[in-house]
């Protein structure tokens, strides 16, 4: 199945736009999980088992695994989701970007080695650095547009002046490039940070129904109501709203998985309160 | 020792600006090395042993390892250079970039797990995505500016208009940001593709003696004479000129290491023909 269809099915079956980011940080694990890479998979599995009915996707962040030499645990985590909850898409948050021959290797890392359904990529190097990912037609390619961090404005908000075009900030130019030139396989999505509702609304007006991955809804403080109102499509979807640390580390005690479920459920409901179809159903 | 000093010492002792990129591609290995990840380290070691006196740095490309699940072979390769040729800096070509908390993990991957001396990073997400790397004062942080690929122009060459500033392309703005705001620990370098001599000259005029990593001198067809003349400092250095596939796969037979040495020696000499101090010495 193509990624966009897989995602639509997951939105529907879970009645949720929530994605949980899997950023395993040994220092924040509960004491019941003794330190050591072996527990990374145990931690992730407990989180997944406790939240699988509340989410439309999981998003492991490769940096947390590679910093520890824990690629095996990343493989196990992804394989566990695929075998236990095969309807839930898995997004590898990797933000890769390199010349074509190297990007081919990164695409292989994501789609062949790790077998994920989608991956985040960086647009700085232009089309040929993204094409090897796009060529996997059934996979999602999620391109950084306006990221959630405070430094995002430094380049992404600067005004571009192209001849024959109106002045526009870098992130709008990227959104336009993706929608008009890079989406020929209908497998592109954009990263739009939860901290920037105005920009989310602006990009929604440029790219139609293209789905957004929206990180920063948890620890980074993005306001869920504003972001849903700014970014949802006419169908009340179009968003993968991701939170990581606020859910994973909701409790530092042995009840971490139950606490994660409570936090995820609250965020799912908060999001649904602002969705059009839910408003219509009242 | 700080990375810039380590690099200067390596330029001097090797009398070379050449860097060899280690991009192990099993499909291009000689038949004498049967396929399988175990031979990646053997291949790299043969290349390193055959070329160590000709180079100022080695640059393993992490994508080629991670596509194959060959992180162990990457660790072995780096450890081999460090133990056998400790004066040669090792650059991890990874082009990482993410929000601060994740960038902290990527910096740990490069500098703690792999123990490299420098890493390439992507500036699209702004200062806070780069700072965790900069905080390792003794390590080099090599920021993408104008990359060697054909698609580079799509974003990097577009004109920016900042209020109170002259119009300038994205890559010049990045060069200025790095030189004026990000280089407080004097550990920044820039990626300037060998395919763009005019842009290399322009950025040299903006950033003073800041070293450039210049990929694309081999298979990508960058002209060595133009690039050395455009980018060298008054001391006839300032450049780490990298070639990968043209050296690694100079021969597909059992003589691959000797062929790599011949190719590397020829490229080193071609570069030196255009260096100021060599011209002065004639």
Interface residues (C-beta under 8 A of the other chain):
Chain A: X23 X61 X63 X64 X66 X67 X68 X69 X71 X75 X93 X95 X96 X97 X98 X99 X100 X101 X102 X103 X105 X106 X108 X109 X112 X113 X122 X123 X124 X125 X126 X127 X128 X129 X144 X147 X148 X149 X150 X151 X152 X153 X154 X155 X156 X158 X159 X160 X161 X162 X167 X170 X173 X174 X177 X215 X216 X220 X245
Chain B: X23 X61 X63 X64 X66 X67 X68 X69 X71 X93 X95 X96 X97 X98 X99 X100 X101 X102 X103 X105 X106 X108 X109 X112 X113 X122 X123 X124 X125 X126 X127 X128 X129 X144 X147 X148 X149 X150 X151 X152 X153 X154 X155 X156 X158 X159 X160 X161 X162 X167 X170 X173 X174 X177 X215 X216 X220 X245
